[in-house]
Amino acid sequence: MPVVKILRHGQITLPKEIRKIMGVEEGDLLEVGLENARVFLQPKILVDKETMFSEAGKIKIKEALEALQKKEKKEFDNIDDLIKELNS
């Protein structure tokens, strides 16, 4: 298990192998939390309100949730491609 050092302002560098497994890269957003005295990082995306509440947006979100329940997934090369898909 890699060891990281806390830098100024509480910053850490996630090791490359961890970033690869998580599918995150520079500029991505992570939720930081505590669970059972352990820190966790959860990748997050922001969705515009217009997308979230539009009929097309609701359909895309419903389809994505159904795919997750079926363990289907669609992969994207980066967060911008995911956002383009959500907005299409």
mmCIF file as gemmi writes it, N, C-alpha and C atoms, coordinates in Angstrom:
data_model
loop_
_atom_site.group_PDB
_atom_site.id
_atom_site.type_symbol
_atom_site.label_atom_id
_atom_site.label_alt_id
_atom_site.label_comp_id
_atom_site.label_asym_id
_atom_site.label_entity_id
_atom_site.label_seq_id
_atom_site.pdbx_PDB_ins_code
_atom_site.Cartn_x
_atom_site.Cartn_y
_atom_site.Cartn_z
_atom_site.occupancy
_atom_site.B_iso_or_equiv
_atom_site.pdbx_formal_charge
_atom_site.auth_seq_id
_atom_site.auth_asym_id
_atom_site.pdbx_PDB_model_num
ATOM 1 N N . MET Axp A 1 ? 0.849 -1.174 0 1 0 ? 1 A 1
ATOM 2 C CA . MET Axp A 1 ? 0 0 0 1 0 ? 1 A 1
ATOM 3 C C . MET Axp A 1 ? 0.894 1.235 0 1 0 ? 1 A 1
ATOM 4 N N . PRO Axp A 2 ? 0.676 2.146 -0.954 1 0 ? 2 A 1
ATOM 5 C CA . PRO Axp A 2 ? 1.506 3.35 -1.028 1 0 ? 2 A 1
ATOM 6 C C . PRO Axp A 2 ? 1.331 4.247 0.201 1 0 ? 2 A 1
ATOM 7 N N . VAL Axp A 3 ? 2.366 4.984 0.519 1 0 ? 3 A 1
ATOM 8 C CA . VAL Axp A 3 ? 2.337 5.969 1.6 1 0 ? 3 A 1
ATOM 9 C C . VAL Axp A 3 ? 2.497 7.34 0.961 1 0 ? 3 A 1
ATOM 10 N N . VAL Axp A 4 ? 1.66 8.299 1.375 1 0 ? 4 A 1
ATOM 11 C CA . VAL Axp A 4 ? 1.749 9.657 0.84 1 0 ? 4 A 1
ATOM 12 C C . VAL Axp A 4 ? 2.016 10.628 1.976 1 0 ? 4 A 1
ATOM 13 N N . LYS Axp A 5 ? 2.557 11.774 1.624 1 0 ? 5 A 1
ATOM 14 C CA . LYS Axp A 5 ? 2.897 12.803 2.601 1 0 ? 5 A 1
ATOM 15 C C . LYS Axp A 5 ? 1.902 13.955 2.467 1 0 ? 5 A 1
ATOM 16 N N . ILE Axp A 6 ? 1.441 14.458 3.592 1 0 ? 6 A 1
ATOM 17 C CA . ILE Axp A 6 ? 0.556 15.619 3.575 1 0 ? 6 A 1
ATOM 18 C C . ILE Axp A 6 ? 1.415 16.861 3.396 1 0 ? 6 A 1
ATOM 19 N N . LEU Axp A 7 ? 1.093 17.645 2.375 1 0 ? 7 A 1
ATOM 20 C CA . LEU Axp A 7 ? 1.841 18.852 2.052 1 0 ? 7 A 1
ATOM 21 C C . LEU Axp A 7 ? 1.121 20.082 2.593 1 0 ? 7 A 1
ATOM 22 N N . ARG Axp A 8 ? 1.671 21.237 2.26 1 0 ? 8 A 1
ATOM 23 C CA . ARG Axp A 8 ? 1.077 22.509 2.665 1 0 ? 8 A 1
ATOM 24 C C . ARG Axp A 8 ? -0.401 22.547 2.282 1 0 ? 8 A 1
ATOM 25 N N . HIS Axp A 9 ? -1.197 23.117 3.122 1 0 ? 9 A 1
ATOM 26 C CA . HIS Axp A 9 ? -2.639 23.254 2.914 1 0 ? 9 A 1
ATOM 27 C C . HIS Axp A 9 ? -3.354 21.897 2.88 1 0 ? 9 A 1
ATOM 28 N N . GLY Axp A 10 ? -2.732 20.851 3.429 1 0 ? 10 A 1
ATOM 29 C CA . GLY Axp A 10 ? -3.374 19.542 3.511 1 0 ? 10 A 1
ATOM 30 C C . GLY Axp A 10 ? -3.404 18.765 2.21 1 0 ? 10 A 1
ATOM 31 N N . GLN Axp A 11 ? -2.619 19.178 1.223 1 0 ? 11 A 1
ATOM 32 C CA . GLN Axp A 11 ? -2.633 18.509 -0.078 1 0 ? 11 A 1
ATOM 33 C C . GLN Axp A 11 ? -1.868 17.192 -0.026 1 0 ? 11 A 1
ATOM 34 N N . ILE Axp A 12 ? -2.371 16.213 -0.805 1 0 ? 12 A 1
ATOM 35 C CA . ILE Axp A 12 ? -1.656 14.954 -0.999 1 0 ? 12 A 1
ATOM 36 C C . ILE Axp A 12 ? -1.634 14.664 -2.496 1 0 ? 12 A 1
ATOM 37 N N . THR Axp A 13 ? -0.729 13.805 -2.91 1 0 ? 13 A 1
ATOM 38 C CA . THR Axp A 13 ? -0.694 13.338 -4.293 1 0 ? 13 A 1
ATOM 39 C C . THR Axp A 13 ? -1.15 11.891 -4.302 1 0 ? 13 A 1
ATOM 40 N N . LEU Axp A 14 ? -2.206 11.606 -5.076 1 0 ? 14 A 1
ATOM 41 C CA . LEU Axp A 14 ? -2.648 10.224 -5.202 1 0 ? 14 A 1
ATOM 42 C C . LEU Axp A 14 ? -1.687 9.498 -6.133 1 0 ? 14 A 1
ATOM 43 N N . PRO Axp A 15 ? -1.175 8.347 -5.726 1 0 ? 15 A 1
ATOM 44 C CA . PRO Axp A 15 ? -0.266 7.597 -6.591 1 0 ? 15 A 1
ATOM 45 C C . PRO Axp A 15 ? -0.935 7.246 -7.929 1 0 ? 15 A 1
ATOM 46 N N . LYS Axp A 16 ? -0.122 7.187 -8.964 1 0 ? 16 A 1
ATOM 47 C CA . LYS Axp A 16 ? -0.611 6.94 -10.321 1 0 ? 16 A 1
ATOM 48 C C . LYS Axp A 16 ? -1.485 5.693 -10.397 1 0 ? 16 A 1
ATOM 49 N N . GLU Axp A 17 ? -1.058 4.608 -9.747 1 0 ? 17 A 1
ATOM 50 C CA . GLU Axp A 17 ? -1.831 3.364 -9.833 1 0 ? 17 A 1
ATOM 51 C C . GLU Axp A 17 ? -3.213 3.509 -9.179 1 0 ? 17 A 1
ATOM 52 N N . ILE Axp A 18 ? -3.304 4.312 -8.139 1 0 ? 18 A 1
ATOM 53 C CA . ILE Axp A 18 ? -4.596 4.557 -7.49 1 0 ? 18 A 1
ATOM 54 C C . ILE Axp A 18 ? -5.484 5.404 -8.404 1 0 ? 18 A 1
ATOM 55 N N . ARG Axp A 19 ? -4.903 6.454 -9.014 1 0 ? 19 A 1
ATOM 56 C CA . ARG Axp A 19 ? -5.678 7.298 -9.94 1 0 ? 19 A 1
ATOM 57 C C . ARG Axp A 19 ? -6.198 6.474 -11.108 1 0 ? 19 A 1
ATOM 58 N N . LYS Axp A 20 ? -5.368 5.573 -11.596 1 0 ? 20 A 1
ATOM 59 C CA . LYS Axp A 20 ? -5.761 4.738 -12.733 1 0 ? 20 A 1
ATOM 60 C C . LYS Axp A 20 ? -6.916 3.817 -12.348 1 0 ? 20 A 1
ATOM 61 N N . ILE Axp A 21 ? -6.817 3.179 -11.197 1 0 ? 21 A 1
ATOM 62 C CA . ILE Axp A 21 ? -7.882 2.288 -10.733 1 0 ? 21 A 1
ATOM 63 C C . ILE Axp A 21 ? -9.182 3.06 -10.53 1 0 ? 21 A 1
ATOM 64 N N . MET Axp A 22 ? -9.07 4.258 -9.96 1 0 ? 22 A 1
ATOM 65 C CA . MET Axp A 22 ? -10.258 5.082 -9.707 1 0 ? 22 A 1
ATOM 66 C C . MET Axp A 22 ? -10.795 5.727 -10.978 1 0 ? 22 A 1
ATOM 67 N N . GLY Axp A 23 ? -9.97 5.797 -12.014 1 0 ? 23 A 1
ATOM 68 C CA . GLY Axp A 23 ? -10.385 6.438 -13.257 1 0 ? 23 A 1
ATOM 69 C C . GLY Axp A 23 ? -10.46 7.943 -13.144 1 0 ? 23 A 1
ATOM 70 N N . VAL Axp A 24 ? -9.564 8.53 -12.338 1 0 ? 24 A 1
ATOM 71 C CA . VAL Axp A 24 ? -9.569 9.984 -12.164 1 0 ? 24 A 1
ATOM 72 C C . VAL Axp A 24 ? -8.299 10.589 -12.735 1 0 ? 24 A 1
ATOM 73 N N . GLU Axp A 25 ? -8.403 11.852 -13.109 1 0 ? 25 A 1
ATOM 74 C CA . GLU Axp A 25 ? -7.248 12.569 -13.637 1 0 ? 25 A 1
ATOM 75 C C . GLU Axp A 25 ? -7.314 14.019 -13.182 1 0 ? 25 A 1
ATOM 76 N N . GLU Axp A 26 ? -6.291 14.768 -13.517 1 0 ? 26 A 1
ATOM 77 C CA . GLU Axp A 26 ? -6.213 16.169 -13.103 1 0 ? 26 A 1
ATOM 78 C C . GLU Axp A 26 ? -7.491 16.915 -13.466 1 0 ? 26 A 1
ATOM 79 N N . GLY Axp A 27 ? -8.014 17.659 -12.52 1 0 ? 27 A 1
ATOM 80 C CA . GLY Axp A 27 ? -9.216 18.444 -12.749 1 0 ? 27 A 1
ATOM 81 C C . GLY Axp A 27 ? -10.509 17.753 -12.337 1 0 ? 27 A 1
ATOM 82 N N . ASP Axp A 28 ? -10.479 16.433 -12.125 1 0 ? 28 A 1
ATOM 83 C CA . ASP Axp A 28 ? -11.68 15.72 -11.697 1 0 ? 28 A 1
ATOM 84 C C . ASP Axp A 28 ? -12.042 16.112 -10.268 1 0 ? 28 A 1
ATOM 85 N N . LEU Axp A 29 ? -13.291 15.922 -9.919 1 0 ? 29 A 1
ATOM 86 C CA . LEU Axp A 29 ? -13.779 16.243 -8.579 1 0 ? 29 A 1
ATOM 87 C C . LEU Axp A 29 ? -13.9 14.972 -7.749 1 0 ? 29 A 1
ATOM 88 N N . LEU Axp A 30 ? -13.54 15.068 -6.468 1 0 ? 30 A 1
ATOM 89 C CA . LEU Axp A 30 ? -13.656 13.945 -5.544 1 0 ? 30 A 1
ATOM 90 C C . LEU Axp A 30 ? -14.395 14.398 -4.294 1 0 ? 30 A 1
ATOM 91 N N . GLU Axp A 31 ? -15.331 13.588 -3.85 1 0 ? 31 A 1
ATOM 92 C CA . GLU Axp A 31 ? -15.947 13.805 -2.538 1 0 ? 31 A 1
ATOM 93 C C . GLU Axp A 31 ? -15.002 13.193 -1.511 1 0 ? 31 A 1
ATOM 94 N N . VAL Axp A 32 ? -14.766 13.901 -0.42 1 0 ? 32 A 1
ATOM 95 C CA . VAL Axp A 32 ? -13.898 13.411 0.646 1 0 ? 32 A 1
ATOM 96 C C . VAL Axp A 32 ? -14.763 13.2 1.878 1 0 ? 32 A 1
ATOM 97 N N . GLY Axp A 33 ? -14.621 12.038 2.492 1 0 ? 33 A 1
ATOM 98 C CA . GLY Axp A 33 ? -15.429 11.774 3.673 1 0 ? 33 A 1
ATOM 99 C C . GLY Axp A 33 ? -14.713 10.874 4.66 1 0 ? 33 A 1
ATOM 100 N N . LEU Axp A 34 ? -15.332 10.705 5.801 1 0 ? 34 A 1
ATOM 101 C CA . LEU Axp A 34 ? -14.829 9.814 6.844 1 0 ? 34 A 1
ATOM 102 C C . LEU Axp A 34 ? -15.862 8.731 7.095 1 0 ? 34 A 1
ATOM 103 N N . GLU Axp A 35 ? -15.384 7.5 7.187 1 0 ? 35 A 1
ATOM 104 C CA . GLU Axp A 35 ? -16.258 6.378 7.495 1 0 ? 35 A 1
ATOM 105 C C . GLU Axp A 35 ? -15.473 5.403 8.349 1 0 ? 35 A 1
ATOM 106 N N . ASN Axp A 36 ? -15.946 5.139 9.541 1 0 ? 36 A 1
ATOM 107 C CA . ASN Axp A 36 ? -15.242 4.241 10.468 1 0 ? 36 A 1
ATOM 108 C C . ASN Axp A 36 ? -13.794 4.668 10.66 1 0 ? 36 A 1
ATOM 109 N N . ALA Axp A 37 ? -13.573 5.957 10.861 1 0 ? 37 A 1
ATOM 110 C CA . ALA Axp A 37 ? -12.251 6.542 11.106 1 0 ? 37 A 1
ATOM 111 C C . ALA Axp A 37 ? -11.293 6.369 9.927 1 0 ? 37 A 1
ATOM 112 N N . ARG Axp A 38 ? -11.826 6.155 8.729 1 0 ? 38 A 1
ATOM 113 C CA . ARG Axp A 38 ? -11.01 6.054 7.512 1 0 ? 38 A 1
ATOM 114 C C . ARG Axp A 38 ? -11.478 7.109 6.514 1 0 ? 38 A 1
ATOM 115 N N . VAL Axp A 39 ? -10.529 7.676 5.82 1 0 ? 39 A 1
ATOM 116 C CA . VAL Axp A 39 ? -10.842 8.671 4.792 1 0 ? 39 A 1
ATOM 117 C C . VAL Axp A 39 ? -11.214 7.934 3.51 1 0 ? 39 A 1
ATOM 118 N N . PHE Axp A 40 ? -12.258 8.405 2.835 1 0 ? 40 A 1
ATOM 119 C CA . PHE Axp A 40 ? -12.571 7.845 1.523 1 0 ? 40 A 1
ATOM 120 C C . PHE Axp A 40 ? -12.673 8.965 0.501 1 0 ? 40 A 1
ATOM 121 N N . LEU Axp A 41 ? -12.381 8.614 -0.743 1 0 ? 41 A 1
ATOM 122 C CA . LEU Axp A 41 ? -12.479 9.534 -1.875 1 0 ? 41 A 1
ATOM 123 C C . LEU Axp A 41 ? -13.44 8.918 -2.881 1 0 ? 41 A 1
ATOM 124 N N . GLN Axp A 42 ? -14.437 9.684 -3.286 1 0 ? 42 A 1
ATOM 125 C CA . GLN Axp A 42 ? -15.432 9.199 -4.236 1 0 ? 42 A 1
ATOM 126 C C . GLN Axp A 42 ? -15.487 10.15 -5.424 1 0 ? 42 A 1
ATOM 127 N N . PRO Axp A 43 ? -15.185 9.666 -6.649 1 0 ? 43 A 1
ATOM 128 C CA . PRO Axp A 43 ? -15.275 10.545 -7.814 1 0 ? 43 A 1
ATOM 129 C C . PRO Axp A 43 ? -16.692 11.105 -7.97 1 0 ? 43 A 1
ATOM 130 N N . LYS Axp A 44 ? -16.781 12.376 -8.334 1 0 ? 44 A 1
ATOM 131 C CA . LYS Axp A 44 ? -18.063 13.054 -8.501 1 0 ? 44 A 1
ATOM 132 C C . LYS Axp A 44 ? -18.059 13.86 -9.792 1 0 ? 44 A 1
ATOM 133 N N . ILE Axp A 45 ? -19.256 14.129 -10.301 1 0 ? 45 A 1
ATOM 134 C CA . ILE Axp A 45 ? -19.399 15.041 -11.432 1 0 ? 45 A 1
ATOM 135 C C . ILE Axp A 45 ? -20.455 16.078 -11.071 1 0 ? 45 A 1
ATOM 136 N N . LEU Axp A 46 ? -20.385 17.215 -11.69 1 0 ? 46 A 1
ATOM 137 C CA . LEU Axp A 46 ? -21.402 18.248 -11.544 1 0 ? 46 A 1
ATOM 138 C C . LEU Axp A 46 ? -22.276 18.228 -12.786 1 0 ? 46 A 1
ATOM 139 N N . VAL Axp A 47 ? -23.571 18.359 -12.58 1 0 ? 47 A 1
ATOM 140 C CA . VAL Axp A 47 ? -24.511 18.391 -13.692 1 0 ? 47 A 1
ATOM 141 C C . VAL Axp A 47 ? -25.279 19.704 -13.602 1 0 ? 47 A 1
ATOM 142 N N . ASP Axp A 48 ? -25.385 20.401 -14.719 1 0 ? 48 A 1
ATOM 143 C CA . ASP Axp A 48 ? -26.149 21.646 -14.757 1 0 ? 48 A 1
ATOM 144 C C . ASP Axp A 48 ? -27.601 21.386 -14.371 1 0 ? 48 A 1
ATOM 145 N N . LYS Axp A 49 ? -28.217 22.335 -13.687 1 0 ? 49 A 1
ATOM 146 C CA . LYS Axp A 49 ? -29.617 22.195 -13.299 1 0 ? 49 A 1
ATOM 147 C C . LYS Axp A 49 ? -30.502 21.971 -14.521 1 0 ? 49 A 1
ATOM 148 N N . GLU Axp A 50 ? -30.183 22.661 -15.615 1 0 ? 50 A 1
ATOM 149 C CA . GLU Axp A 50 ? -30.987 22.524 -16.824 1 0 ? 50 A 1
ATOM 150 C C . GLU Axp A 50 ? -30.988 21.079 -17.31 1 0 ? 50 A 1
ATOM 151 N N . THR Axp A 51 ? -29.831 20.423 -17.243 1 0 ? 51 A 1
ATOM 152 C CA . THR Axp A 51 ? -29.73 19.028 -17.668 1 0 ? 51 A 1
ATOM 153 C C . THR Axp A 51 ? -30.454 18.13 -16.679 1 0 ? 51 A 1
ATOM 154 N N . MET Axp A 52 ? -30.242 18.397 -15.413 1 0 ? 52 A 1
ATOM 155 C CA . MET Axp A 52 ? -30.797 17.56 -14.356 1 0 ? 52 A 1
ATOM 156 C C . MET Axp A 52 ? -32.319 17.539 -14.394 1 0 ? 52 A 1
ATOM 157 N N . PHE Axp A 53 ? -32.936 18.681 -14.678 1 0 ? 53 A 1
ATOM 158 C CA . PHE Axp A 53 ? -34.383 18.776 -14.576 1 0 ? 53 A 1
ATOM 159 C C . PHE Axp A 53 ? -35.104 18.784 -15.923 1 0 ? 53 A 1
ATOM 160 N N . SER Axp A 54 ? -34.37 18.747 -17.018 1 0 ? 54 A 1
ATOM 161 C CA . SER Axp A 54 ? -35.028 18.668 -18.317 1 0 ? 54 A 1
ATOM 162 C C . SER Axp A 54 ? -35.537 17.24 -18.519 1 0 ? 54 A 1
ATOM 163 N N . GLU Axp A 55 ? -36.523 17.082 -19.374 1 0 ? 55 A 1
ATOM 164 C CA . GLU Axp A 55 ? -37.052 15.738 -19.638 1 0 ? 55 A 1
ATOM 165 C C . GLU Axp A 55 ? -35.965 14.831 -20.209 1 0 ? 55 A 1
ATOM 166 N N . ALA Axp A 56 ? -35.162 15.371 -21.146 1 0 ? 56 A 1
ATOM 167 C CA . ALA Axp A 56 ? -34.08 14.57 -21.726 1 0 ? 56 A 1
ATOM 168 C C . ALA Axp A 56 ? -33.067 14.186 -20.652 1 0 ? 56 A 1
ATOM 169 N N . GLY Axp A 57 ? -32.771 15.126 -19.756 1 0 ? 57 A 1
ATOM 170 C CA . GLY Axp A 57 ? -31.834 14.842 -18.671 1 0 ? 57 A 1
ATOM 171 C C . GLY Axp A 57 ? -32.36 13.769 -17.742 1 0 ? 57 A 1
ATOM 172 N N . LYS Axp A 58 ? -33.651 13.84 -17.41 1 0 ? 58 A 1
ATOM 173 C CA . LYS Axp A 58 ? -34.265 12.835 -16.541 1 0 ? 58 A 1
ATOM 174 C C . LYS Axp A 58 ? -34.198 11.451 -17.181 1 0 ? 58 A 1
ATOM 175 N N . ILE Axp A 59 ? -34.451 11.391 -18.483 1 0 ? 59 A 1
ATOM 176 C CA . ILE Axp A 59 ? -34.394 10.107 -19.198 1 0 ? 59 A 1
ATOM 177 C C . ILE Axp A 59 ? -32.982 9.544 -19.159 1 0 ? 59 A 1
ATOM 178 N N . LYS Axp A 60 ? -31.979 10.383 -19.423 1 0 ? 60 A 1
ATOM 179 C CA . LYS Axp A 60 ? -30.589 9.919 -19.408 1 0 ? 60 A 1
ATOM 180 C C . LYS Axp A 60 ? -30.186 9.435 -18.017 1 0 ? 60 A 1
ATOM 181 N N . ILE Axp A 61 ? -30.614 10.15 -16.987 1 0 ? 61 A 1
ATOM 182 C CA . ILE Axp A 61 ? -30.284 9.737 -15.623 1 0 ? 61 A 1
ATOM 183 C C . ILE Axp A 61 ? -30.971 8.411 -15.299 1 0 ? 61 A 1
ATOM 184 N N . LYS Axp A 62 ? -32.23 8.268 -15.694 1 0 ? 62 A 1
ATOM 185 C CA . LYS Axp A 62 ? -32.956 7.012 -15.464 1 0 ? 62 A 1
ATOM 186 C C . LYS Axp A 62 ? -32.257 5.859 -16.178 1 0 ? 62 A 1
ATOM 187 N N . GLU Axp A 63 ? -31.857 6.066 -17.431 1 0 ? 63 A 1
ATOM 188 C CA . GLU Axp A 63 ? -31.151 5.027 -18.187 1 0 ? 63 A 1
ATOM 189 C C . GLU Axp A 63 ? -29.834 4.659 -17.518 1 0 ? 63 A 1
ATOM 190 N N . ALA Axp A 64 ? -29.117 5.656 -17.028 1 0 ? 64 A 1
ATOM 191 C CA . ALA Axp A 64 ? -27.837 5.394 -16.365 1 0 ? 64 A 1
ATOM 192 C C . ALA Axp A 64 ? -28.045 4.59 -15.09 1 0 ? 64 A 1
ATOM 193 N N . LEU Axp A 65 ? -29.064 4.934 -14.312 1 0 ? 65 A 1
ATOM 194 C CA . LEU Axp A 65 ? -29.343 4.186 -13.082 1 0 ? 65 A 1
ATOM 195 C C . LEU Axp A 65 ? -29.752 2.749 -13.386 1 0 ? 65 A 1
ATOM 196 N N . GLU Axp A 66 ? -30.562 2.555 -14.423 1 0 ? 66 A 1
ATOM 197 C CA . GLU Axp A 66 ? -30.952 1.201 -14.814 1 0 ? 66 A 1
ATOM 198 C C . GLU Axp A 66 ? -29.74 0.394 -15.261 1 0 ? 66 A 1
ATOM 199 N N . ALA Axp A 67 ? -28.843 1.02 -16.012 1 0 ? 67 A 1
ATOM 200 C CA . ALA Axp A 67 ? -27.626 0.338 -16.462 1 0 ? 67 A 1
ATOM 201 C C . ALA Axp A 67 ? -26.758 -0.054 -15.273 1 0 ? 67 A 1
ATOM 202 N N . LEU Axp A 68 ? -26.675 0.823 -14.276 1 0 ? 68 A 1
ATOM 203 C CA . LEU Axp A 68 ? -25.902 0.497 -13.074 1 0 ? 68 A 1
ATOM 204 C C . LEU Axp A 68 ? -26.506 -0.695 -12.347 1 0 ? 68 A 1
ATOM 205 N N . GLN Axp A 69 ? -27.817 -0.744 -12.274 1 0 ? 69 A 1
ATOM 206 C CA . GLN Axp A 69 ? -28.471 -1.866 -11.609 1 0 ? 69 A 1
ATOM 207 C C . GLN Axp A 69 ? -28.211 -3.167 -12.352 1 0 ? 69 A 1
ATOM 208 N N . LYS Axp A 70 ? -28.08 -3.094 -13.678 1 0 ? 70 A 1
ATOM 209 C CA . LYS Axp A 70 ? -27.785 -4.276 -14.486 1 0 ? 70 A 1
ATOM 210 C C . LYS Axp A 70 ? -26.284 -4.524 -14.589 1 0 ? 70 A 1
ATOM 211 N N . LYS Axp A 71 ? -25.515 -3.673 -13.93 1 0 ? 71 A 1
ATOM 212 C CA . LYS Axp A 71 ? -24.052 -3.728 -13.942 1 0 ? 71 A 1
ATOM 213 C C . LYS Axp A 71 ? -23.485 -3.47 -15.331 1 0 ? 71 A 1
ATOM 214 N N . GLU Axp A 72 ? -24.244 -2.76 -16.159 1 0 ? 72 A 1
ATOM 215 C CA . GLU Axp A 72 ? -23.733 -2.317 -17.448 1 0 ? 72 A 1
ATOM 216 C C . GLU Axp A 72 ? -23.013 -1.003 -17.208 1 0 ? 72 A 1
ATOM 217 N N . LYS Axp A 73 ? -22.024 -0.733 -18.012 1 0 ? 73 A 1
ATOM 218 C CA . LYS Axp A 73 ? -21.368 0.559 -17.865 1 0 ? 73 A 1
ATOM 219 C C . LYS Axp A 73 ? -20.906 1.056 -19.221 1 0 ? 73 A 1
ATOM 220 N N . LYS Axp A 74 ? -20.832 2.348 -19.323 1 0 ? 74 A 1
ATOM 221 C CA . LYS Axp A 74 ? -20.313 2.991 -20.521 1 0 ? 74 A 1
ATOM 222 C C . LYS Axp A 74 ? -19.074 3.742 -20.086 1 0 ? 74 A 1
ATOM 223 N N . GLU Axp A 75 ? -17.988 3.533 -20.777 1 0 ? 75 A 1
ATOM 224 C CA . GLU Axp A 75 ? -16.735 4.17 -20.389 1 0 ? 75 A 1
ATOM 225 C C . GLU Axp A 75 ? -16.48 5.416 -21.224 1 0 ? 75 A 1
ATOM 226 N N . PHE Axp A 76 ? -15.872 6.392 -20.579 1 0 ? 76 A 1
ATOM 227 C CA . PHE Axp A 76 ? -15.521 7.648 -21.231 1 0 ? 76 A 1
ATOM 228 C C . PHE Axp A 76 ? -14.039 7.904 -21.016 1 0 ? 76 A 1
ATOM 229 N N . ASP Axp A 77 ? -13.404 8.532 -21.987 1 0 ? 77 A 1
ATOM 230 C CA . ASP Axp A 77 ? -11.977 8.829 -21.88 1 0 ? 77 A 1
ATOM 231 C C . ASP Axp A 77 ? -11.701 9.946 -20.884 1 0 ? 77 A 1
ATOM 232 N N . ASN Axp A 78 ? -12.681 10.821 -20.69 1 0 ? 78 A 1
ATOM 233 C CA . ASN Axp A 78 ? -12.494 11.927 -19.748 1 0 ? 78 A 1
ATOM 234 C C . ASN Axp A 78 ? -13.853 12.471 -19.337 1 0 ? 78 A 1
ATOM 235 N N . ILE Axp A 79 ? -13.842 13.336 -18.362 1 0 ? 79 A 1
ATOM 236 C CA . ILE Axp A 79 ? -15.082 13.885 -17.806 1 0 ? 79 A 1
ATOM 237 C C . ILE Axp A 79 ? -15.832 14.732 -18.83 1 0 ? 79 A 1
ATOM 238 N N . ASP Axp A 80 ? -15.107 15.395 -19.731 1 0 ? 80 A 1
ATOM 239 C CA . ASP Axp A 80 ? -15.758 16.221 -20.75 1 0 ? 80 A 1
ATOM 240 C C . ASP Axp A 80 ? -16.626 15.374 -21.673 1 0 ? 80 A 1
ATOM 241 N N . ASP Axp A 81 ? -16.13 14.173 -22.047 1 0 ? 81 A 1
ATOM 242 C CA . ASP Axp A 81 ? -16.919 13.282 -22.896 1 0 ? 81 A 1
ATOM 243 C C . ASP Axp A 81 ? -18.184 12.816 -22.176 1 0 ? 81 A 1
ATOM 244 N N . LEU Axp A 82 ? -18.068 12.55 -20.881 1 0 ? 82 A 1
ATOM 245 C CA . LEU Axp A 82 ? -19.238 12.16 -20.09 1 0 ? 82 A 1
ATOM 246 C C . LEU Axp A 82 ? -20.266 13.283 -20.068 1 0 ? 82 A 1
ATOM 247 N N . ILE Axp A 83 ? -19.818 14.499 -19.841 1 0 ? 83 A 1
ATOM 248 C CA . ILE Axp A 83 ? -20.735 15.642 -19.788 1 0 ? 83 A 1
ATOM 249 C C . ILE Axp A 83 ? -21.395 15.855 -21.148 1 0 ? 83 A 1
ATOM 250 N N . LYS Axp A 84 ? -20.623 15.692 -22.237 1 0 ? 84 A 1
ATOM 251 C CA . LYS Axp A 84 ? -21.207 15.814 -23.58 1 0 ? 84 A 1
ATOM 252 C C . LYS Axp A 84 ? -22.307 14.777 -23.778 1 0 ? 84 A 1
ATOM 253 N N . GLU Axp A 85 ? -22.063 13.551 -23.312 1 0 ? 85 A 1
ATOM 254 C CA . GLU Axp A 85 ? -23.067 12.489 -23.42 1 0 ? 85 A 1
ATOM 255 C C . GLU Axp A 85 ? -24.319 12.844 -22.619 1 0 ? 85 A 1
ATOM 256 N N . LEU Axp A 86 ? -24.137 13.358 -21.42 1 0 ? 86 A 1
ATOM 257 C CA . LEU Axp A 86 ? -25.284 13.746 -20.597 1 0 ? 86 A 1
ATOM 258 C C . LEU Axp A 86 ? -26.077 14.88 -21.23 1 0 ? 86 A 1
ATOM 259 N N . ASN Axp A 87 ? -25.386 15.762 -21.92 1 0 ? 87 A 1
ATOM 260 C CA . ASN Axp A 87 ? -26.046 16.916 -22.533 1 0 ? 87 A 1
ATOM 261 C C . ASN Axp A 87 ? -26.605 16.629 -23.919 1 0 ? 87 A 1
ATOM 262 N N . SER Axp A 88 ? -26.313 15.457 -24.474 1 0 ? 88 A 1
ATOM 263 C CA . SER Axp A 88 ? -26.779 15.154 -25.844 1 0 ? 88 A 1
ATOM 264 C C . SER Axp A 88 ? -28.216 14.677 -25.865 1 0 ? 88 A 1
